Amino acid sequence: MAKTVKQSNKKEIDIEISALEHGVKVPQATEVEASVLGAMMLDQDIIEELLTVLQEDCFYKAENKLIYRAISNLSSASMPIDMMTVAERLKLNGDFDAAGGLDYLTRLTSDIGAAVHVHYYAKILVDKYIQREVISITNDSLRKSYDESEPVDDLLNSLQQRLFDLSEKNMSRREQSIAEIIKNKLTTLEELQSKEDGQTGLKSGYMALDKITYGWHPSDLVIIAGRPGMGKTAFVLTMARNMAVEFNIPIAFFSLEQAPTQLIERLLIAESGLPSEKIKGSVKMRQGDWSQLDAQIRPLLNAPIYIDDTPSLSIVELRAKARRLVKTNGVKMLIIDYLQLMTGSKEIKGNREQEVAEISRSLKAIAKDLDIPIIALAQLSRQAESSTGNMKKPQLTHLRESGAIEQDADIVLFLHRPEYYGLEDISVSEGLTDLIIAKHRNGPTGEVELRFIKSQMKFTDVNTANTQLPSSAMSFQSKINTYSPDSFQITEEDEYSSDI
């Protein structure tokens, strides 16, 4: 505790020096502090509520900090709280004289202002505390900014993390009664029942998948994993395109592995139907090719997809960028390609398992905070390929570097292409892909069949005997696929000239 007190005193001295340098007063409200403490010693009914709102550092005056600490100690011990018990606790803590003695306690309880306004007073103290913390954080950042040995990335990450921690620590949340929660749920249920297709979340554009998940839901963390070469990026890129173009859902795509131009090449190939060599520029385009490209890619030009290719993206940077995108662009879902390329806190670098666990836990927290689904790609360990049974299908135990990924995720999907491993004995069709739903916190698990069209770098649904649409399903047209709700047949809408 002594170390904490010394650190606290140093911080307060720095704030006071900064205030003197700027000719201003440190943000404080000592009279309000006195009123709050006096009310707490006189009214037992308000103590517990105030203890959930205030913390020791909300009090600026040293004497008031010590008295609040004594009140908190008594509450934790389920002991009565009044002027005399607080005095005895201060003596036990060795803080009686430093807290002003009995004279100061008497003065607090005799002049408490309007006790009915004590909750408003508490809000004032929280605001003053936040102002002081911001001053402390910026002062510290200012000193580090003059230190040329301090890496700029570390400086920015530290500043963002401290500001976020301050915001999270003081974010007001309230409890809800079960009646209120049920009422809200029934209202939501009525809205969902009015939908003809039965989808409760964001449509992915893969109809067979949506039939099991009912779409991507707010606050969900979805992990899509597979070994290299399974088509993870192609899967989420096709999904982002379908969601943005077909349903006008704003998507943020964080690409830690590929540059935006590479992602756009993939989209242009999938959308236009032209051979990849032509889109990449190694084969000359004919006039007809240009016309085809121009006609087919028009829907992409207005698609609300936002691509960020920040390398080694930290969880702090992601949180800040995501908040901005949600606020300014109305983004409804994040896609991260891929999780293991992100970086965690500087404090735990070197321990990769702990770092990945922190990233996974933080992604779930961001999804919950922003109330949007987050889709994160993940690599599987080599154990998935060394498996001899069950056609080398991946298992949850194959998630690379951390079991926390499985724990934090609401849904875990595996992409598995038997043809990639040359498993000809099972007579698979070209491109047939198993999308394995290995974990589904709020629904069933199972497998969905998709088809990977390698020449077009995209995934589509396939027509399978056990895939049926609900009778209320709505048909929708896609530049990539045309879906027929009656037969669930998929037909290519355009004649492709690919020779790959």
N, C-alpha and C positions, 0 to 999 in steps of 0.2 A: 504493500500500500504506500510505503514511503516513496518508492520510485515513482508511482503514479502521481502522488501529490507534487513531487518535485517537477515532473513533466508538466503538470497542470499549471503550477506557478510560473514556470518558464514561459508557457504559452501566453498566460495573462500579462506577464511583463512585456513580452513582445508586442501584444496588442496595444498596451498602454503607451509604449514607446512610439508605435506607429501613429496613434492618435495625437500624441504631442507633436510629432513631426508634421502632421497635417493640420494642426491647430483645431482639432475637433475633440469631442467627448466620446469615450468608448460607449457603444450601445449598451444601455443598462436601464433598469427601472427598480432601484433598491426599495423605494416606498411600496411598490407593488409586491415585491418579494416579501416584505414584512407583512403585508396584508394577507397574502396567501398562507404564510407560515402560521400567523395568528389564527386564521380561520381553521386550519388543520388541527390546531391544538384545542379548539373549542367545539368543533363539529365533527364527530366520528363518521357521520354518513358520507362526507365528501372525500375522506382520506384515500380510500382505495381507488376511486376514479381519478383523482389527481395524481396518484402514484403511477398510473398507466400513461399519463400524459407528460409528466415532468420527469426530469432526471437531475442528478446533483449539479451538473454543469449548467443547468438553466438558471442557476442562482449565481450572480456576479459577486456579491459581497461575501467575503470569506466566512464571516460569522453565520450567515444564512445557509451557506453550503453545509457547515457542520451540523446545524440544527435540522436541516432537511435529512441529512444522513442518519441522525439519531431517530427521527420519526420513521424513516424507512426501516431501520433496524427493528424498532418496536413492532411495526406492522408485520414484518417477516416472522417475528417470534409470537405473533398473535397476542400481544400484550396491549393493555389499555393505553391510550395516548391523550395526555393533557400536559399542562405546564410542568407539573411535578415529576411525572414519569420521564418526560423529555430531559429534565434537569438531571435526573439520576442516570439516564442513559449517557448523557454527555460526560458525566463524571466517570462512568465505566469506560468510556472510550478515551478518557484523558483529554477531552476537548472542552471542559466546562468553562474554564477561564478564557480560552481562545474564542469561545462562542459568545462572550459578553456577560456571562454569569446570570444570576437570577434577575438582576435589574433589567437586562435586555429582554429576557423571556417575558417578564411582567409587562414591559412596554409593548411587546408584540401582541399580547392577548388583550390589551386594553385599547388598542387603536388599530382595528382591522378594516376600517372602511365599510363599504357595503358588502357584507358577506354573500349576498345573493348574486353578486357579480363575480364570484371567485373563479368561475370557469372562463370568463372573459379575461380576468387577470392572468390566468394560466397561459392563455393564448399569447398575451403580451410577452410573458417570460420566454416562451418558446421562440417567438419571433426575434427577440433580442439575442437569444442564444445562437440562433442560426446566423444572424448578422456577425456575431463575434467569431463563429467558426469559419465563415467565409473570409473574414479578414485574416484569420490565422492561416488558412489554406493558401490564400493569395500571397501573404507575406513569405511563407515558406517557399512557394513556387518562384517568387521574385528572387529570393536568395539563390536558389538553385539555378535560375536562369543566367545569373552572372558567373556561374561555375562552368567553364568551358569543357571540363572533363565529364560533365553530366550528359549522358546521351539524350538527345532531344526526344526520341521515342519514349524513353523511360520517364522523362519529365512530363510529357503529355498524358501518358497512361496513368501516372501517379495522380496528376491533377484531376483527370476524369474520374478515376476510381474513388478518390476522397470526396468529390462533389456528389457522386452517385450514392456513396455510403451515407453521406449526410442527408440526402434526399430520402433514401429508403428508411433511415432510422426515424425520421420525423414525418413519414407518410401516415396521415390519419386514416385508420381503418376502424370500422365499427362492427359490432356483432349484430347478427340478424336473428329474429325469432324464427322458429320452424314454420309458423303460419305465414310469415312474410315470404320465406323462401318458396313454400308450396304455391302461394299465390302467383309469384313471379314465374314459376315453372309452368303452371297451368296456362298463364297468358302466352308464354312461349310455345307451349304445346298446341294451343289453338291456332297460332300463326303457322306452325309447321304442318298441321293437319289440312290447312287450306292449300298447301302445295300439291300439285297433281303428281309430281314424280316421286314424292316420299323422301327426298333428300333433305337431311337436317344440317348438313355442313356445306363447305365449298366443294363443288364438283371438280374432280380431278381430270375429267375428260376420258378416263378409262372406265367404261360402263360396268364391266365385270367387277372391277375393284370397288367402285362406288356402291355396288349392290351389297357388299359386305361391310364396308366402313360407313356408309351413308354420307360420304364426303369427309373432308378434313374439318375438324372442329376447333373453335377458339381454345387457347391455352394448351393444346396438345403438342407434345414433342414427338415427331415421327422420325424414326431412324430407318434409312434405306441402305442396306449393306450388301456387299458382294465382293468377290475377288476382282482384281484388275482384269479388264476385258469383258466383263459381264454387261456393260452398257449402262452403268449407273447415271452418268452424265446425260446420255441420250434419253434415258427414261424421264428424268426430272425436267430436262429441257423441252421435250415433247409435251410434258404435263404443263409446264409454265406457259407454253404457246397455246395449248388448248384452253386453259383457264383464262388467259388474257384476251385471246381473240374471240373464242366462242361465248364466254360468259362475262367479258369485260371486268375481270377481277384483277386489280393491281397486284403485281408480284415483284418482290425484290429478290434478285439472284446474286448471291455473294460467291464469286468464283475465285477460289484461292489457288487453283491449279492451272486454269487456262485463261488466256487473255480474252477480252471482249470480242476481238475480231475473229478468234477461233470459234467462239460460241455462235457468232452471227453467221459464219460460214456454214456451220451445222444447220442452223435454222433455214438458211437460203437453200441448201441442198434438199432438206426435207420438204420445204414449202414449194419449191419450183419444180422438182422432179428432174432437174438437170443433173448430168453426171458430176461427181465431185471434182474431177479433173478440170472441168470448165469453170466451176465456181472458184476453185483455188488458183485458176489462171494458168495451169500448165498446158491446157488445150484451148485453142482459140474458139471464141463464141461466134456463131453465125447470127445473121440478122433475126432469124426466127427464134433463136435462143434468147436474144435480148428481149424480144417481144413477150416470150413465154415468162421470162424472169420478171419483167415489169408487171405483167398481168397477175401473176401468182403471189407476189410478195406485198401487194398493196395492203392487205389486212394487217401485216406486221408493222407497217409504218405508224399506225395509230394504236398499236397494242401497248397497254400500260405495264411494260416490263422494264425494270430498272436494274442495271448490271453494275456491280461494284467488284473490282478485281484487286483490292488491297491485299498485298502478300502478307503472310504470317499475321493475319488479322487477329487482334486480341479480343477477348470477351468484352473488355471495356469499350473498345472502338465499336464493336458490333452493337452493343447496347445503345450507344449514342447515335450511331447511324440509323438503327432501326427506329428509334423514337422519332427522329427527324422525318424519316420516310413515311411513317404512319401518320404523323401530324400534317406534313405538307403535301404528300402525294396520295394519302388515303390507302396505303399499302395494306393488304388483307392477309398476306402470307409471306414468310421468308423461306428461301431455299439456300442452303449452305453446302458448297462443294469444295472440300469436304471437311468433316469435323477434326480429323487428326492433323490437319494442316494449320489449325488455329493455335494460338498461344495463350497460356494461362497467366497467373500472377507471377511477377518476378521472384516473389518469395519462395515459390515451390519449383522453380525451374531446376531441372536436373533429375527430378523424380517424375518420369513421364506418366506413370500410372496415376499419380495424384493430380497431375496437371490435366489429364484427360477427364478425370473424375470431376474436377472443378469446372471444366468447360461444359461437360454434360449437365451438371447440376445448374449451372448458370443459364444454359439455353432453356431449360425447363422454367426457370424463374422469369426469364424475359418473356417467354410465351405467355405465362400467367399474368405478368405485369401488363403487357400490351394487349392481352386478350385476343391473340391471333395464333394460328398454328405455325409451327416452325418445322420444316423438313430439312433434316441434316443427313448427308451421305456419310458413310463410314466404310473403312476397309476391314476385311476379314483376315484373320491370321492364315498362315500357310496350312494349318491343320485342316482347313476346309478342303484343300486339294489332296492331302494325303489320306483323307478318309476313303476307305474301301467299300463300305456298305452304303446302301440306300442311294446309289447313283451319285455319290459325292455331294449330296445335298447339304447345305450349310446348317449349322445349329447355333443356338444362342451362345453356346460356350466358345464359338469361333470368333466372337466380336473381339477385335484387336485392342490390346493395351489396357482395357479397364472393364470390369464387370459392372461399374457404375452406369455405363451406357444402357445396359439392359434394365437396370433398376429405375433409372430416371425416365426412360421412354414410355410413352403411352401406347405406341404402336411400333413394332419392329418388323420390317419387311426385308426379305432376302430375294435378290435376283439370281436365278440359276438357269444357265443355258447348257443342257446336256450335250448339244452338238459341239460346244467349245472344247469338251474333253474327249471328243471322238467316241462317244458311247453309241455306236451304230447299232448295237444289238437290240436296242429298245425301239428302233424304227421311228425315230422322231422326224417330224417334218422340219424343213429348213427354217431356222429362225425361231422355232417354238421355244418359249421361255416360261419357266415356272416363277411366278411371283408368290413367294411363300410368306404368309402372314403368321409369323412365329409367336408374336405377342400382340394382344389386343386387349388393353385394360378394360375397355367398356363394350366389348363385343366379341364375336366368335373369331377363332383362328381358322386357317385353312389354306388352300392354294387357288390361285387364279392363273389362267393361261393367257399369255400375251404373245404377240409375234414381233420379232425384231427384224426390221428390213434393213440389212446392213448397208446396202447401196445408198439408202436414203437417210441413214443414221437416225432412225426413229422407231418408236414402238407403236403398235396398234392393238386393239382388241382382236380376238379371233372368235369364230363361230364354233362353239363346242356344244355337245349334246346336253350337258348339264347346266348350261348357262341360259337362263330365261329372264326376261324382263318382267317387272311387275306390270300388271294390267294397266296401271295408271301412268306408266312411264311416258315421257314426252320424247319425241324424236328431235334430233338436232343435226344440223349440217356442219361439216367440218371441211376445211380445205385439205386436210390430211386424209380423213376418212368420211364416208357417208354411212350413217347407222340407220338401219331399218327396224323400228320397234316391233314389227309383226314377226319377222323371221330372225331378227338379230344377225342379219347377214352384213358383212362389211364388203363394200365394193370400192375400188379405186375410182376416184372422181375424175382424175386426169390421166391422159395417156402419157406415160413417162418414157423418155428417150434414153434412159440410163443404159449404158453398155457394161456396167460393172457387174 
